[in-house]
Amino acid sequence: MRRPKSITFLCIILFLISGVQLVGSMGGILIGNGIGPEKVFKSTEKYEVDEKYLVEPREVPAAPEADPATSKVPEHIGAASQYGFWISFLILLSILWLWQMRAKGVYLFALVYSANFATQFIWQPEWIMPNQANIWFSLLLPAIYFAIVLPHWKTLRIPMKERPAKPEIESFGLDVFKIGSPGNALQNQKTEKS
């Protein structure tokens, strides 16, 4: 069974978007648990440097202290990142099923986006921006998804065992030029002369 090009393109785009969201969510989970970049890249090792490379220290003005309000990680980062991680994971699973041309991929996508929309619009956790336009903008991706997938709904609904197989390619090597076929008489005459 051949996958339509529109569904192939949709799967690739959604895979890239959801993959970036999944990686970002994993980073947010680390930051929410106190394992931010400042702790990951902070080295505790001491290095010995030869005296000939040392430069006499100069007076450096003291840096202003960081504002404690901006240096503190918001408490909701961990919860928002875990939520984003599971949403991204389920979307990737639905993309995999859609790639295989299975209807359950469409069902899972609809379920995840319905739950996501309900979370944003009804529950409105603290990490959601108060601007309602962002919530309505989040419906654009499912609208595009269903506009591409629904024309192929009958194909997705056919059980895998009953779907027609991919047509076999009968030509190999030089046979792709159909040298010996009766429909290509001019080329057959040229090959006979040589």
C-alpha positions in Angstrom: 0.0 0.0 0.0 1.5 3.3 -1.0 1.4 6.2 1.5 0.1 9.5 -0.1 2.8 12.1 -0.4 0.7 14.6 1.6 0.6 12.2 4.6 4.4 11.5 4.2 5.1 15.2 4.3 2.8 15.8 7.2 4.4 13.0 9.2 7.9 14.4 8.6 6.9 17.9 9.6 5.0 16.7 12.7 7.9 14.4 13.7 10.4 17.3 13.6 8.0 19.6 15.6 7.2 17.0 18.2 10.9 15.9 18.4 12.0 19.4 19.3 9.2 19.7 21.8 10.2 16.4 23.4 13.8 17.4 23.7 12.8 20.8 25.1 10.5 19.2 27.6 13.3 16.9 28.8 15.5 19.9 29.4 12.6 21.6 31.3 12.3 18.5 33.5 16.0 18.8 34.3 15.8 22.5 35.1 12.6 22.0 37.1 14.4 19.4 39.2 17.3 21.7 39.9 19.7 20.3 37.3 20.1 23.4 35.1 22.9 24.3 32.8 24.7 26.2 35.5 25.0 22.9 37.4 25.7 20.7 34.4 28.5 22.8 33.0 30.0 24.0 36.3 33.3 22.3 36.9 34.7 21.6 40.4 38.1 20.4 39.2 41.2 22.5 40.0 43.8 23.1 37.3 47.5 23.7 37.8 48.9 26.5 35.6 52.6 27.3 35.2 53.7 30.6 36.7 55.0 31.9 33.4 51.4 31.9 32.0 50.0 33.8 35.0 49.1 37.4 34.6 49.1 39.7 37.5 45.6 40.2 38.7 44.0 43.6 38.1 41.2 45.3 39.9 37.9 44.1 38.3 34.8 45.9 39.4 32.4 43.7 41.3 29.5 42.5 39.3 26.1 43.5 40.5 24.3 40.8 42.4 21.7 38.9 40.4 18.1 39.8 41.2 16.8 36.9 43.3 13.4 37.2 41.5 15.0 36.4 38.1 17.5 33.8 39.3 14.9 31.5 40.9 13.4 28.8 38.7 9.6 29.0 38.7 7.9 26.1 40.5 5.6 25.2 37.6 8.5 24.5 35.2 8.7 20.9 36.3 5.0 20.2 36.0 4.7 22.0 32.6 7.7 20.1 31.2 6.3 16.7 32.3 3.0 17.6 30.7 4.8 18.6 27.5 6.9 15.5 27.6 3.9 13.2 27.6 2.0 15.2 25.0 5.0 15.1 22.7 5.5 11.4 23.3 1.9 10.6 22.5 2.0 12.8 19.3 5.1 11.0 18.2 3.4 7.6 18.7 0.4 8.8 16.7 2.7 10.0 13.9 4.3 6.5 13.8 0.9 4.9 13.4 -0.1 7.4 10.7 3.2 6.6 8.9 2.1 3.0 8.9 -1.3 4.2 7.6 -3.3 3.0 10.7 -6.5 4.7 11.8 -5.5 4.5 15.4 -2.9 7.1 14.8 -5.6 9.6 13.8 -7.7 8.6 16.9 -4.7 9.1 19.2 -3.9 12.4 17.6 -7.5 13.6 18.1 -7.6 12.4 21.7 -4.3 14.1 22.6 -5.2 17.4 21.0 -8.7 17.3 22.6 -7.1 16.8 26.0 -4.5 19.5 25.3 -7.2 22.0 24.3 -9.3 21.1 27.3 -6.3 21.6 29.6 -5.6 25.0 28.1 -9.1 26.3 27.8 -10.9 24.8 30.8 -8.3 24.1 33.4 -5.9 26.9 32.5 -2.9 25.9 34.6 -0.5 28.7 35.8 2.0 28.1 33.0 -0.5 29.0 30.3 -0.3 32.6 29.1 -3.4 34.6 29.9 -3.7 35.6 26.2 -6.6 33.6 24.8 -5.4 34.1 21.2 -2.6 31.6 21.8 -5.1 29.0 22.8 -7.1 29.5 19.6 -3.9 29.6 17.5 -3.1 26.1 18.9 -6.1 24.8 16.9 -4.4 25.6 13.6 -2.2 22.5 13.6 -5.0 20.0 14.1 -7.0 21.8 11.4 -4.2 21.3 8.9 -3.7 17.7 10.1 -7.3 16.7 9.6 -7.5 18.6 6.3 -4.7 16.4 5.0 -5.7 13.1 6.6 -9.5 13.0 6.2 -9.5 12.6 2.4 -7.6 9.3 2.9 -9.9 8.1 5.7 -11.3 5.2 3.8 -7.8 3.8 3.1 -6.9 4.2 6.8 -10.0 2.3 7.8 -9.2 -0.8 5.7 -7.7 -3.5 8.0 -4.0 -4.1 7.3 -4.6 -7.7 6.1 -7.1 -6.6 3.5 -5.1 -3.8 1.9 -3.7 -4.3 -1.5 0.0 -5.0 -1.6 2.5 -2.7 -3.2 2.9 -3.4 -6.9 6.0 -5.3 -7.6 8.7 -3.8 -9.8 9.3 -6.3 -12.6 12.3 -4.6 -14.2 15.8 -4.9 -12.9 19.1 -3.6 -14.2 18.9 -2.6 -17.9 15.3 -3.9 -18.1 14.2 -0.5 -16.9 14.9 0.8 -20.4 12.5 -2.0 -21.7 15.1 -3.0 -24.3 13.4 -6.4 -25.1 9.8 -5.3 -25.0 7.8 -5.3 -28.2 6.5 -1.8 -27.6 10.0 -0.4 -28.1 10.6 -1.6 -31.7 13.1 1.2 -32.7 15.4 0.5 -29.8 15.1 -3.2 -30.4 16.3 -2.8 -34.0 19.3 -0.7 -32.8 20.3 -3.4 -30.4 20.0 -6.1 -33.0 22.3 -4.2 -35.4 25.0 -3.8 -32.9 
